[in-house]
Amino acid sequence: MIIYPTLELMDGKCVSLTRGRLDEPVLWHVDPVETARGFARAGAEWMHLTDMEGLKGGDANNALIEEIIRAAGIPVQLGGGFRTRDSVTGWIDRGAGRIVVGTLAVQDPDCVRELAKYHPDQIVVAVDVFQGQLMTHGWQSPCAISAEDFIAAFDNAPLAAILITDIDADIEDSDGSLGVISGLASRTRHPVIARGTVRSVDDVARLKYIPNISGTLIGRALMARDIDLGEVLALARPTAEPTAEFL
């Protein structure tokens, strides 16, 4: 299982959101570029970066994002307000390892399927679920299509992964129920990245044994030092199964 240490950027600073609200960020007094380098030094294979300015339609973080992509030393999976084909391809051209799309995938699934065709294994579709309902526009707008049907619409696209967020678990700041994520993971052939369920090392241990979960994002728990990155990276690595000796 891949651990994606996660940074969320707002106005050039590292933040975490309270209940998904852009107007109530928790500010972390760390340097974003050095923190990204630290992820690589700890042994992370990937990192995830969310541009909160992008969610609002702005580009104030663009220069910083480019610096992080150049300096991190590991591939960067980038999310945050991708609403057009050009915005996706532009950031792939600037070195992003993967792009996460959610609202665009709901509004123009054919566009996302074409992007996946031309950029295989670089497009991640975000599935954000709140009280059983698919949400778009940064968790703000409910969608008429079910999460199951939405996922099925991309069955034949060469996606890198599907990123599933249980918003209920994320905003309640309690032990995340894995029911939503495990249920949806069983409905797709694509690898699934979980978000919103990890607050302790034990949460990572549980995720490791859910079928089709290929990874998890960890942001706030790392920033708050509730989790040690090196420890969870070691925990997430495959363990060798005992083999029988044949005489």
Secondary structure, DSSP 8 states (H G I E B T S, - for coil): -EEEEEEEEETTEEEEEETTEEEEEEEE-S-HHHHHHHHHHHT-S-EEEEEHHHHTT--TTHHHHHHHHHHSSS-EEEES---SHHHHHHHHHTT-SEEEESHHHHH-HHHHHHHHHHSTT-EEEEEEEETTEEEETTTTEE-SS-HHHHHHTTTTS--SEEEEEEHHHHHHTS----HHHHHHHTT-SS-EEEES--SSHHHHHHHTTSTTEEEEEE-HHHHTTSS-HHHHHHHHS----------
